[in-house]
Amino acid sequence: GIQVEQSPPDLILQEGANSTLRCNFSDSVNNLQWFHQNPWGQLINLFYIPSGTKQNGRLSATTVATERYSLLYISSSQTTDSGVYFCAVNNNAGNMLTFGGGTRLMVKP
Amino acid sequence: SAVISQKPSRDICQRGTSLTIQCQVDSQVTMMFWYRQQPGQSLTLIATANQGSEATYESGFVIDKFPISRPNLTFSTLTVSNMSPEDSSIYLCSVRLFQETQYFGPGTRLLVL
């Protein structure tokens, strides 16, 4: 099946700093989503982005499908950004979303 | 978007018992998914549940251990049977809309003693 790798696995930031999270995948995809799992366990959709660039407030994402990676940018980080960020993909072979291992982010005040 | 609710939100169970988790969606969806998230780990798909047909299980998951019902287009249940401490996880229900964005319920936190 498709492999999804995220980096870095852990990240500590000072409030106000910017960061870039990366997601590499091993095959072509027709669906790529970024999620934020908050400290209470709730998964929040951030972006549906199988290709191209999207922005939503302080967050933006870019997927370069031909090179099989996606980036999530967090600018001016806040303590509420803390949690785990997951990248998930599915390809034409099936309907299941395959998740990466996640990036655990802690933003310190 | 989709609003998904799960019951119970959390439970503590004794080994050898079974727990049924309910998932309710505010709109009709064809495909519902059940995921497991073990402590500190990523999400793993247990099975895909389509209304009117048997659930499709992923490798490593079997119907006897995780029976699933899908009686209509807005509801599904997952049972965790004959539980052991290794079943302690968060169990999440998920749906996909318009073949694109996938949404997740709040999860059921299960602790097996």
gemmi code that builds the backbone of each chain (N, CA, C; Angstrom):
import gemmi

chains = {
    "A": [
        ("GLY", (0.806, -1.200, 0.000), (0.000, 0.000, 0.000), (0.844, 1.256, 0.000)),
        ("ILE", (0.176, 2.371, -0.087), (0.874, 3.652, -0.140), (1.514, 3.954, 1.219)),
        ("GLN", (2.696, 4.540, 1.185), (3.426, 4.913, 2.401), (3.380, 6.432, 2.560)),
        ("VAL", (3.187, 6.873, 3.810), (3.119, 8.305, 4.101), (4.078, 8.602, 5.247)),
        ("GLU", (5.008, 9.497, 5.004), (5.982, 9.857, 6.023), (5.907, 11.342, 6.324)),
        ("GLN", (5.881, 11.665, 7.612), (5.825, 13.067, 8.010), (7.080, 13.447, 8.780)),
        ("SER", (7.473, 14.711, 8.594), (8.632, 15.213, 9.337), (8.425, 16.681, 9.679)),
        ("PRO", (9.012, 17.149, 10.808), (9.666, 16.312, 11.817), (8.631, 15.576, 12.664)),
        ("PRO", (9.024, 14.566, 13.401), (8.069, 13.886, 14.283), (7.657, 14.746, 15.473)),
        ("ASP", (8.563, 15.579, 15.931), (8.280, 16.454, 17.073), (8.843, 17.838, 16.788)),
        ("LEU", (8.134, 18.846, 17.300), (8.545, 20.224, 17.060), (8.115, 21.089, 18.236)),
        ("ILE", (9.061, 21.856, 18.752), (8.766, 22.793, 19.835), (9.043, 24.194, 19.322)),
        ("LEU", (8.079, 25.073, 19.459), (8.207, 26.437, 18.976), (7.913, 27.434, 20.081)),
        ("GLN", (8.514, 28.583, 19.961), (8.137, 29.700, 20.814), (6.968, 30.407, 20.135)),
        ("GLU", (6.038, 30.869, 20.927), (4.884, 31.582, 20.378), (5.351, 32.705, 19.452)),
        ("GLY", (4.720, 32.781, 18.281), (5.083, 33.804, 17.307), (5.979, 33.308, 16.203)),
        ("ALA", (6.583, 32.146, 16.397), (7.490, 31.598, 15.387), (6.700, 30.968, 14.239)),
        ("ASN", (7.403, 30.788, 13.113), (6.818, 30.128, 11.939), (7.383, 28.714, 11.826)),
        ("SER", (6.641, 27.838, 11.139), (7.135, 26.473, 10.958), (6.613, 25.876, 9.665)),
        ("THR", (7.319, 24.860, 9.200), (6.920, 24.107, 8.013), (6.927, 22.635, 8.338)),
        ("LEU", (5.800, 21.972, 8.090), (5.673, 20.534, 8.290), (5.616, 19.874, 6.913)),
        ("ARG", (6.244, 18.706, 6.802), (6.344, 18.063, 5.510), (5.674, 16.698, 5.521)),
        ("CYS", (5.106, 16.335, 4.373), (4.463, 15.030, 4.182), (4.936, 14.483, 2.839)),
        ("ASN", (5.586, 13.335, 2.866), (6.003, 12.647, 1.643), (5.148, 11.398, 1.457)),
        ("PHE", (4.778, 11.108, 0.221), (3.973, 9.911, -0.047), (4.567, 9.165, -1.236)),
        ("SER", (4.307, 7.849, -1.239), (5.058, 6.963, -2.123), (4.403, 6.704, -3.475)),
        ("ASP", (3.172, 7.225, -3.676), (2.466, 6.935, -4.922), (1.600, 8.139, -5.277)),
        ("SER", (1.103, 8.155, -6.489), (0.214, 9.250, -6.873), (-1.077, 9.168, -6.063)),
        ("VAL", (-1.648, 10.332, -5.765), (-2.830, 10.378, -4.898), (-3.937, 11.193, -5.550)),
        ("ASN", (-5.173, 10.876, -5.170), (-6.292, 11.704, -5.618), (-6.962, 12.408, -4.453)),
        ("ASN", (-6.409, 12.211, -3.269), (-6.950, 12.874, -2.087), (-5.806, 13.069, -1.103)),
        ("LEU", (-5.648, 14.284, -0.615), (-4.681, 14.551, 0.443), (-5.313, 15.550, 1.390)),
        ("GLN", (-5.288, 15.223, 2.649), (-5.860, 16.111, 3.657), (-4.854, 16.314, 4.780)),
        ("TRP", (-4.904, 17.507, 5.358), (-4.175, 17.817, 6.583), (-5.201, 17.963, 7.705)),
        ("PHE", (-4.861, 17.345, 8.867), (-5.713, 17.409, 10.040), (-4.892, 17.920, 11.219)),
        ("HIS", (-5.594, 18.552, 12.145), (-5.028, 18.904, 13.444), (-5.798, 18.130, 14.511)),
        ("GLN", (-5.065, 17.363, 15.310), (-5.706, 16.681, 16.441), (-5.390, 17.470, 17.700)),
        ("ASN", (-6.416, 18.032, 18.296), (-6.190, 18.874, 19.465), (-5.927, 18.008, 20.696)),
        ("PRO", (-5.539, 18.617, 21.794), (-5.200, 17.835, 22.994), (-6.361, 16.984, 23.523)),
        ("TRP", (-7.576, 17.269, 23.117), (-8.727, 16.473, 23.549), (-9.017, 15.326, 22.585)),
        ("GLY", (-8.209, 15.201, 21.538), (-8.340, 14.082, 20.621), (-9.177, 14.350, 19.390)),
        ("GLN", (-9.824, 15.482, 19.317), (-10.670, 15.784, 18.163), (-9.829, 16.076, 16.931)),
        ("LEU", (-10.177, 15.434, 15.809), (-9.494, 15.672, 14.528), (-10.238, 16.765, 13.775)),
        ("ILE", (-9.511, 17.809, 13.448), (-10.088, 18.949, 12.744), (-9.518, 19.011, 11.335)),
        ("ASN", (-10.411, 19.102, 10.341), (-9.946, 19.262, 8.973), (-9.282, 20.624, 8.803)),
        ("LEU", (-8.088, 20.614, 8.230), (-7.427, 21.871, 7.909), (-7.541, 22.169, 6.413)),
        ("PHE", (-7.112, 21.205, 5.607), (-7.120, 21.402, 4.160), (-7.421, 20.089, 3.442)),
        ("TYR", (-8.194, 20.209, 2.376), (-8.291, 19.164, 1.357), (-7.471, 19.684, 0.197)),
        ("ILE", (-6.320, 19.057, -0.101), (-5.390, 19.668, -1.049), (-4.601, 18.597, -1.820)),
        ("PRO", (-5.247, 17.902, -2.765), (-4.501, 16.917, -3.561), (-3.472, 17.545, -4.493)),
        ("SER", (-3.602, 18.846, -4.753), (-2.604, 19.562, -5.544), (-2.792, 21.056, -5.313)),
        ("GLY", (-1.762, 21.838, -5.637), (-1.879, 23.283, -5.562), (-1.634, 23.845, -4.186)),
        ("THR", (-2.075, 25.083, -3.990), (-1.838, 25.830, -2.765), (-3.146, 26.407, -2.248)),
        ("LYS", (-3.310, 26.346, -0.925), (-4.468, 26.941, -0.275), (-4.004, 27.682, 0.974)),
        ("GLN", (-4.781, 28.696, 1.341), (-4.477, 29.431, 2.569), (-5.739, 29.627, 3.370)),
        ("ASN", (-5.586, 29.546, 4.699), (-6.689, 29.804, 5.605), (-6.118, 30.474, 6.842)),
        ("GLY", (-6.198, 31.803, 6.866), (-5.652, 32.549, 7.997), (-4.153, 32.396, 8.107)),
        ("ARG", (-3.698, 31.943, 9.271), (-2.261, 31.771, 9.495), (-1.718, 30.467, 8.914)),
        ("LEU", (-2.596, 29.631, 8.416), (-2.171, 28.351, 7.866), (-2.250, 28.378, 6.345)),
        ("SER", (-1.292, 27.714, 5.731), (-1.356, 27.495, 4.289), (-0.742, 26.144, 3.989)),
        ("ALA", (-1.102, 25.590, 2.831), (-0.594, 24.288, 2.441), (-0.321, 24.276, 0.954)),
        ("THR", (0.694, 23.521, 0.588), (1.058, 23.347, -0.819), (1.309, 21.879, -1.064)),
        ("THR", (0.718, 21.340, -2.119), (0.985, 19.964, -2.532), (1.562, 19.975, -3.939)),
        ("VAL", (2.726, 19.342, -4.082), (3.345, 19.161, -5.397), (3.163, 17.690, -5.749)),
        ("ALA", (2.079, 17.393, -6.433), (1.690, 16.008, -6.661), (2.731, 15.258, -7.498)),
        ("THR", (3.332, 15.947, -8.459), (4.297, 15.271, -9.333), (5.540, 14.847, -8.570)),
        ("GLU", (5.845, 15.549, -7.475), (7.017, 15.199, -6.677), (6.634, 14.496, -5.373)),
        ("ARG", (5.346, 14.245, -5.198), (4.841, 13.428, -4.098), (5.170, 13.969, -2.713)),
        ("TYR", (4.867, 15.258, -2.524), (5.000, 15.795, -1.187), (4.021, 16.938, -0.998)),
        ("SER", (3.779, 17.221, 0.287), (2.930, 18.339, 0.661), (3.564, 19.036, 1.859)),
        ("LEU", (3.357, 20.327, 1.934), (3.892, 21.136, 3.030), (2.758, 21.897, 3.710)),
        ("LEU", (2.827, 21.963, 5.024), (1.890, 22.761, 5.815), (2.692, 23.852, 6.513)),
        ("TYR", (2.297, 25.092, 6.262), (2.968, 26.237, 6.872), (2.106, 26.816, 7.993)),
        ("ILE", (2.744, 27.028, 9.123), (2.072, 27.695, 10.236), (2.841, 28.976, 10.518)),
        ("SER", (2.181, 30.102, 10.405), (2.846, 31.368, 10.674), (2.339, 31.954, 11.984)),
        ("SER", (3.214, 32.721, 12.623), (2.871, 33.398, 13.893), (2.175, 32.433, 14.843)),
        ("SER", (2.837, 31.332, 15.163), (2.205, 30.254, 15.933), (1.678, 30.749, 17.280)),
        ("GLN", (0.606, 30.097, 17.709), (-0.036, 30.387, 18.979), (-0.103, 29.112, 19.804)),
        ("THR", (-0.276, 29.270, 21.108), (-0.311, 28.080, 21.977), (-1.449, 27.142, 21.587)),
        ("THR", (-2.518, 27.698, 21.045), (-3.649, 26.865, 20.620), (-3.340, 26.032, 19.384)),
        ("ASP", (-2.205, 26.288, 18.734), (-1.788, 25.460, 17.602), (-1.189, 24.132, 18.068)),
        ("SER", (-0.929, 23.995, 19.339), (-0.333, 22.765, 19.859), (-1.236, 21.566, 19.571)),
        ("GLY", (-0.602, 20.415, 19.419), (-1.333, 19.197, 19.115), (-0.555, 18.387, 18.102)),
        ("VAL", (-1.249, 17.467, 17.458), (-0.611, 16.623, 16.451), (-1.205, 16.936, 15.086)),
        ("TYR", (-0.331, 17.114, 14.110), (-0.750, 17.393, 12.734), (-0.545, 16.137, 11.894)),
        ("PHE", (-1.629, 15.706, 11.261), (-1.575, 14.510, 10.432), (-1.807, 14.868, 8.965)),
        ("CYS", (-1.062, 14.186, 8.127), (-1.291, 14.191, 6.696), (-1.912, 12.835, 6.360)),
        ("ALA", (-2.910, 12.807, 5.507), (-3.545, 11.555, 5.120), (-3.840, 11.581, 3.631)),
        ("VAL", (-3.635, 10.443, 2.981), (-3.812, 10.376, 1.529), (-4.594, 9.135, 1.145)),
        ("ASN", (-5.219, 9.177, -0.032), (-5.648, 7.929, -0.657), (-5.408, 8.031, -2.152)),
        ("ASN", (-5.178, 6.877, -2.743), (-4.859, 6.844, -4.166), (-5.984, 6.168, -4.932)),
        ("ASN", (-5.781, 6.018, -6.203), (-6.845, 5.491, -7.052), (-7.159, 4.032, -6.765)),
        ("ALA", (-6.290, 3.378, -5.978), (-6.471, 1.950, -5.733), (-7.584, 1.662, -4.741)),
        ("GLY", (-8.005, 2.639, -3.993), (-9.029, 2.359, -2.987), (-9.572, 3.612, -2.346)),
        ("ASN", (-10.504, 3.392, -1.419), (-11.147, 4.524, -0.781), (-10.563, 4.877, 0.570)),
        ("MET", (-9.667, 4.071, 1.079), (-9.195, 4.305, 2.434), (-8.173, 5.423, 2.487)),
        ("LEU", (-8.276, 6.225, 3.545), (-7.277, 7.240, 3.835), (-6.155, 6.591, 4.634)),
        ("THR", (-4.922, 6.757, 4.167), (-3.764, 6.278, 4.894), (-3.103, 7.463, 5.578)),
        ("PHE", (-2.880, 7.323, 6.875), (-2.329, 8.421, 7.663), (-0.817, 8.303, 7.811)),
        ("GLY", (-0.164, 9.458, 7.843), (1.227, 9.507, 8.239), (1.349, 9.395, 9.746)),
        ("GLY", (2.587, 9.359, 10.217), (2.819, 9.184, 11.647), (2.543, 10.422, 12.476)),
        ("GLY", (2.382, 11.566, 11.818), (2.050, 12.790, 12.527), (3.261, 13.599, 12.945)),
        ("THR", (3.041, 14.880, 13.146), (4.034, 15.783, 13.744), (3.428, 16.345, 15.021)),
        ("ARG", (4.099, 16.077, 16.132), (3.612, 16.563, 17.432), (4.201, 17.936, 17.686)),
        ("LEU", (3.339, 18.957, 17.732), (3.773, 20.344, 17.889), (3.414, 20.871, 19.267)),
        ("MET", (4.393, 21.489, 19.894), (4.149, 22.181, 21.154), (4.582, 23.632, 20.974)),
        ("VAL", (3.670, 24.559, 21.209), (3.978, 25.983, 21.132), (4.004, 26.532, 22.542)),
        ("LYS", (5.160, 27.063, 22.919), (5.340, 27.570, 24.272), (5.055, 29.063, 24.324)),
        ("PRO", (4.418, 29.526, 25.422), (4.098, 30.954, 25.542), (5.342, 31.778, 25.820)),
    ],
    "B": [
        ("SER", (-20.173, 20.461, 5.358), (-19.472, 19.625, 6.317), (-20.448, 18.631, 6.947)),
        ("ALA", (-19.922, 17.722, 7.740), (-20.728, 16.720, 8.417), (-20.519, 16.840, 9.915)),
        ("VAL", (-21.618, 16.675, 10.660), (-21.537, 16.659, 12.119), (-21.707, 15.213, 12.563)),
        ("ILE", (-20.730, 14.704, 13.277), (-20.702, 13.303, 13.685), (-20.666, 13.234, 15.200)),
        ("SER", (-21.515, 12.412, 15.768), (-21.490, 12.207, 17.209), (-21.214, 10.739, 17.500)),
        ("GLN", (-20.560, 10.474, 18.616), (-20.248, 9.122, 19.035), (-20.654, 8.931, 20.492)),
        ("LYS", (-21.107, 7.709, 20.778), (-21.425, 7.335, 22.141), (-20.861, 5.967, 22.432)),
        ("PRO", (-20.285, 5.709, 23.602), (-19.974, 6.705, 24.617), (-18.744, 7.518, 24.233)),
        ("SER", (-18.500, 8.608, 24.932), (-17.296, 9.385, 24.654), (-16.069, 8.708, 25.261)),
        ("ARG", (-16.279, 7.996, 26.363), (-15.198, 7.267, 27.007), (-15.786, 6.155, 27.854)),
        ("ASP", (-14.988, 5.131, 28.117), (-15.437, 4.051, 28.980), (-14.238, 3.305, 29.528)),
        ("ILE", (-14.441, 2.730, 30.696), (-13.457, 1.848, 31.305), (-14.120, 0.487, 31.435)),
        ("CYS", (-13.490, -0.540, 30.862), (-14.110, -1.857, 30.794), (-13.178, -2.913, 31.361)),
        ("GLN", (-13.773, -4.015, 31.781), (-13.011, -5.155, 32.263), (-12.660, -6.070, 31.101)),
        ("ARG", (-11.519, -6.708, 31.200), (-11.119, -7.641, 30.146), (-12.145, -8.761, 30.005)),
        ("GLY", (-12.322, -9.194, 28.774), (-13.266, -10.269, 28.499), (-14.670, -9.796, 28.173)),
        ("THR", (-14.957, -8.532, 28.425), (-16.281, -7.990, 28.117), (-16.281, -7.367, 26.725)),
        ("SER", (-17.434, -6.882, 26.275), (-17.580, -6.254, 24.966), (-18.187, -4.864, 25.126)),
        ("LEU", (-17.863, -3.992, 24.203), (-18.399, -2.630, 24.204), (-18.869, -2.287, 22.800)),
        ("THR", (-20.060, -1.721, 22.699), (-20.574, -1.267, 21.408), (-20.540, 0.254, 21.356)),
        ("ILE", (-19.921, 0.763, 20.308), (-19.773, 2.207, 20.086), (-20.735, 2.619, 18.981)),
        ("GLN", (-21.462, 3.693, 19.215), (-22.435, 4.167, 18.247), (-21.906, 5.414, 17.537)),
        ("CYS", (-22.245, 5.525, 16.266), (-21.849, 6.684, 15.461), (-23.068, 7.189, 14.702)),
        ("GLN", (-23.379, 8.472, 14.879), (-24.528, 9.100, 14.226), (-24.046, 10.290, 13.400)),
        ("VAL", (-24.523, 10.360, 12.154), (-24.138, 11.452, 11.245), (-25.379, 12.278, 10.914)),
        ("ASP", (-25.179, 13.584, 10.711), (-26.334, 14.460, 10.487), (-26.778, 14.499, 9.026)),
        ("SER", (-26.169, 13.694, 8.163), (-26.585, 13.624, 6.772), (-26.383, 12.204, 6.263)),
        ("GLN", (-27.027, 11.881, 5.176), (-26.917, 10.528, 4.634), (-25.591, 10.369, 3.892)),
        ("VAL", (-24.872, 9.337, 4.220), (-23.575, 9.092, 3.587), (-23.503, 7.632, 3.163)),
        ("THR", (-22.835, 7.402, 2.065), (-22.710, 6.033, 1.577), (-21.677, 5.252, 2.381)),
        ("MET", (-20.517, 5.876, 2.569), (-19.409, 5.154, 3.186), (-19.108, 5.716, 4.570)),
        ("MET", (-19.008, 4.816, 5.534), (-18.561, 5.184, 6.868), (-17.342, 4.330, 7.186)),
        ("PHE", (-16.442, 4.904, 7.954), (-15.185, 4.240, 8.275), (-14.998, 4.204, 9.786)),
        ("TRP", (-14.377, 3.145, 10.257), (-13.986, 3.044, 11.664), (-12.469, 2.949, 11.752)),
        ("TYR", (-11.896, 3.827, 12.603), (-10.453, 3.877, 12.795), (-10.120, 3.588, 14.256)),
        ("ARG", (-8.898, 3.130, 14.474), (-8.379, 2.955, 15.818), (-7.104, 3.788, 15.941)),
        ("GLN", (-6.962, 4.432, 17.093), (-5.743, 5.174, 17.376), (-5.212, 4.695, 18.719)),
        ("GLN", (-4.173, 3.886, 18.685), (-3.558, 3.405, 19.912), (-2.751, 4.536, 20.541)),
        ("PRO", (-2.504, 4.450, 21.846), (-1.839, 5.556, 22.562), (-0.551, 6.008, 21.886)),
        ("GLY", (-0.470, 7.305, 21.593), (0.723, 7.883, 21.005), (0.958, 7.524, 19.552)),
        ("GLN", (0.005, 6.871, 18.918), (0.184, 6.395, 17.536), (-0.707, 7.152, 16.562)),
        ("SER", (-0.524, 6.831, 15.290), (-1.362, 7.400, 14.244), (-2.661, 6.611, 14.130)),
        ("LEU", (-3.465, 6.965, 13.159), (-4.753, 6.294, 12.965), (-4.610, 5.134, 12.004)),
        ("THR", (-5.298, 4.045, 12.320), (-5.317, 2.858, 11.480), (-6.757, 2.509, 11.153)),
        ("LEU", (-7.035, 2.265, 9.884), (-8.393, 1.903, 9.471), (-8.716, 0.481, 9.903)),
        ("ILE", (-9.858, 0.324, 10.580), (-10.335, -1.010, 10.957), (-11.160, -1.594, 9.811)),
        ("ALA", (-12.166, -0.834, 9.372), (-13.072, -1.356, 8.355), (-13.854, -0.226, 7.707)),
        ("THR", (-14.378, -0.518, 6.538), (-15.282, 0.370, 5.810), (-16.670, -0.237, 5.856)),
        ("ALA", (-17.663, 0.582, 6.220), (-19.026, 0.077, 6.394), (-19.947, 0.758, 5.403)),
        ("ASN", (-20.471, -0.007, 4.467), (-21.450, 0.500, 3.508), (-22.831, -0.016, 3.876)),
        ("GLN", (-23.823, 0.837, 3.726), (-25.186, 0.444, 4.066), (-25.669, -0.666, 3.154)),
        ("GLY", (-26.213, -1.698, 3.756), (-26.782, -2.787, 2.972), (-25.814, -3.868, 2.564)),
        ("SER", (-24.578, -3.786, 3.023), (-23.607, -4.829, 2.690), (-22.702, -5.095, 3.876)),
        ("GLU", (-21.980, -6.188, 3.815), (-21.039, -6.516, 4.888), (-19.882, -5.517, 4.902)),
        ("ALA", (-19.394, -5.250, 6.093), (-18.242, -4.352, 6.211), (-17.002, -5.006, 5.604)),
        ("THR", (-16.116, -4.170, 5.102), (-14.844, -4.641, 4.549), (-13.741, -4.337, 5.551)),
        ("TYR", (-13.057, -5.385, 6.019), (-12.056, -5.231, 7.063), (-10.651, -5.148, 6.478)),
        ("GLU", (-9.828, -4.361, 7.140), (-8.423, -4.239, 6.728), (-7.620, -5.391, 7.339)),
        ("SER", (-6.443, -5.562, 6.795), (-5.564, -6.617, 7.273), (-5.296, -6.440, 8.759)),
        ("GLY", (-5.440, -7.525, 9.503), (-5.198, -7.488, 10.933), (-6.449, -7.297, 11.769)),
        ("PHE", (-7.564, -7.051, 11.129), (-8.841, -6.863, 11.829), (-9.850, -7.872, 11.293)),
        ("VAL", (-10.609, -8.513, 12.211), (-11.552, -9.546, 11.809), (-12.924, -9.260, 12.375)),
        ("ILE", (-13.917, -9.786, 11.684), (-15.306, -9.504, 12.042), (-15.669, -10.046, 13.411)),
        ("ASP", (-15.101, -11.177, 13.810), (-15.437, -11.752, 15.117), (-14.996, -10.838, 16.258)),
        ("LYS", (-13.921, -10.112, 16.058), (-13.390, -9.225, 17.085), (-14.039, -7.837, 17.030)),
        ("PHE", (-14.334, -7.372, 15.809), (-14.873, -6.018, 15.617), (-16.119, -6.062, 14.718)),
        ("PRO", (-17.197, -6.684, 15.176), (-18.408, -6.688, 14.345), (-18.968, -5.292, 14.178)),
        ("ILE", (-19.450, -5.011, 12.975), (-19.948, -3.687, 12.610), (-21.363, -3.829, 12.067)),
        ("SER", (-22.218, -2.895, 12.447), (-23.552, -2.825, 11.839), (-23.695, -1.503, 11.109)),
        ("ARG", (-24.508, -1.511, 10.046), (-24.772, -0.278, 9.274), (-26.222, -0.364, 8.800)),
        ("PRO", (-27.172, -0.137, 9.728), (-28.579, -0.334, 9.398), (-29.168, 0.712, 8.464)),
        ("ASN", (-28.587, 1.916, 8.417), (-29.102, 2.955, 7.522), (-27.970, 3.911, 7.137)),
        ("LEU", (-28.316, 4.963, 6.406), (-27.294, 5.844, 5.842), (-26.765, 6.883, 6.820)),
        ("THR", (-27.273, 6.903, 8.057), (-26.811, 7.901, 9.027), (-26.258, 7.281, 10.311)),
        ("PHE", (-26.187, 5.976, 10.394), (-25.857, 5.346, 11.678), (-25.026, 4.088, 11.471)),
        ("SER", (-24.099, 3.863, 12.434), (-23.299, 2.645, 12.426), (-22.863, 2.333, 13.848)),
        ("THR", (-22.604, 1.059, 14.113), (-22.027, 0.666, 15.383), (-20.799, -0.196, 15.159)),
        ("LEU", (-19.858, -0.078, 16.077), (-18.667, -0.926, 16.122), (-18.639, -1.568, 17.497)),
        ("THR", (-18.511, -2.881, 17.539), (-18.370, -3.596, 18.805), (-16.941, -4.083, 18.955)),
        ("VAL", (-16.372, -3.834, 20.105), (-15.053, -4.380, 20.435), (-15.323, -5.559, 21.366)),
        ("SER", (-15.039, -6.765, 20.892), (-15.452, -7.975, 21.591), (-14.309, -8.595, 22.379)),
        ("ASN", (-14.697, -9.279, 23.472), (-13.726, -10.022, 24.274), (-12.457, -9.180, 24.488)),
        ("MET", (-12.637, -8.050, 25.120), (-11.580, -7.049, 25.194), (-10.398, -7.471, 26.060)),
        ("SER", (-9.234, -6.988, 25.662), (-8.009, -7.149, 26.434), (-7.370, -5.765, 26.573)),
        ("PRO", (-6.405, -5.608, 27.478), (-5.765, -4.281, 27.641), (-5.194, -3.718, 26.335)),
        ("GLU", (-4.816, -4.600, 25.403), (-4.267, -4.134, 24.119), (-5.309, -3.407, 23.275)),
        ("ASP", (-6.574, -3.551, 23.617), (-7.640, -2.853, 22.882), (-7.835, -1.422, 23.382)),
        ("SER", (-7.125, -1.036, 24.401), (-7.221, 0.339, 24.902), (-6.747, 1.297, 23.820)),
        ("SER", (-7.656, 2.138, 23.353), (-7.378, 3.019, 22.220), (-8.475, 4.072, 22.149)),
        ("ILE", (-8.300, 4.969, 21.191), (-9.403, 5.835, 20.786), (-9.981, 5.234, 19.511)),
        ("TYR", (-11.289, 5.072, 19.464), (-11.971, 4.555, 18.285), (-12.748, 5.703, 17.650)),
        ("LEU", (-12.507, 5.918, 16.359), (-13.087, 7.060, 15.670), (-13.924, 6.619, 14.477)),
        ("CYS", (-15.069, 7.221, 14.368), (-15.955, 7.054, 13.227), (-15.672, 8.178, 12.236)),
        ("SER", (-15.785, 7.871, 10.952), (-15.466, 8.867, 9.937), (-16.366, 8.690, 8.723)),
        ("VAL", (-16.635, 9.796, 8.038), (-17.420, 9.746, 6.803), (-16.726, 10.610, 5.756)),
        ("ARG", (-17.013, 10.319, 4.504), (-16.481, 11.123, 3.409), (-17.645, 11.705, 2.619)),
        ("LEU", (-17.545, 12.987, 2.333), (-18.571, 13.677, 1.566), (-18.072, 14.009, 0.167)),
        ("PHE", (-18.922, 13.817, -0.798), (-18.645, 14.232, -2.168), (-17.320, 13.676, -2.680)),
        ("GLN", (-16.961, 12.494, -2.195), (-15.737, 11.830, -2.635), (-14.490, 12.647, -2.341)),
        ("GLU", (-14.596, 13.589, -1.436), (-13.429, 14.421, -1.155), (-13.126, 14.446, 0.337)),
        ("THR", (-13.585, 15.501, 1.000), (-13.182, 15.721, 2.377), (-13.747, 14.657, 3.306)),
        ("GLN", (-12.883, 14.160, 4.180), (-13.284, 13.164, 5.161), (-13.356, 13.828, 6.532)),
        ("TYR", (-14.440, 13.505, 7.264), (-14.679, 14.097, 8.571), (-14.675, 13.010, 9.633)),
        ("PHE", (-14.269, 13.417, 10.849), (-14.153, 12.469, 11.946), (-15.036, 12.872, 13.116)),
        ("GLY", (-15.555, 11.845, 13.793), (-16.265, 12.077, 15.027), (-15.298, 12.400, 16.152)),
        ("PRO", (-15.827, 12.715, 17.330), (-14.978, 13.109, 18.457), (-14.206, 11.951, 19.074)),
        ("GLY", (-14.555, 10.721, 18.716), (-13.830, 9.569, 19.237), (-14.418, 9.007, 20.520)),
        ("THR", (-14.118, 7.742, 20.749), (-14.473, 7.044, 21.985), (-13.180, 6.551, 22.615)),
        ("ARG", (-12.888, 7.060, 23.796), (-11.664, 6.661, 24.505), (-11.973, 5.430, 25.351)),
        ("LEU", (-11.319, 4.344, 25.047), (-11.560, 3.079, 25.724), (-10.333, 2.665, 26.514)),
        ("LEU", (-10.555, 2.341, 27.786), (-9.506, 1.798, 28.643), (-9.973, 0.439, 29.122)),
        ("VAL", (-9.158, -0.577, 28.888), (-9.490, -1.934, 29.298), (-8.546, -2.353, 30.422)),
        ("LEU", (-9.136, -2.745, 31.538), (-8.317, -3.119, 32.708), (-8.157, -4.627, 32.824)),
    ],
}
model = gemmi.Model(1)
for chain_id, residues in chains.items():
    chain = gemmi.Chain(chain_id)
    for i, (resn, *xyz) in enumerate(residues, 1):
        res = gemmi.Residue()
        res.name, res.seqid = resn, gemmi.SeqId(i, " ")
        for name, pos in zip(("N", "CA", "C"), xyz):
            atom = gemmi.Atom()
            atom.name, atom.element = name, gemmi.Element(name[0])
            atom.pos, atom.b_iso = gemmi.Position(*pos), 0.0
            res.add_atom(atom)
        chain.add_residue(res)
    model.add_chain(chain)
structure = gemmi.Structure()
structure.add_model(model)
structure.setup_entities()
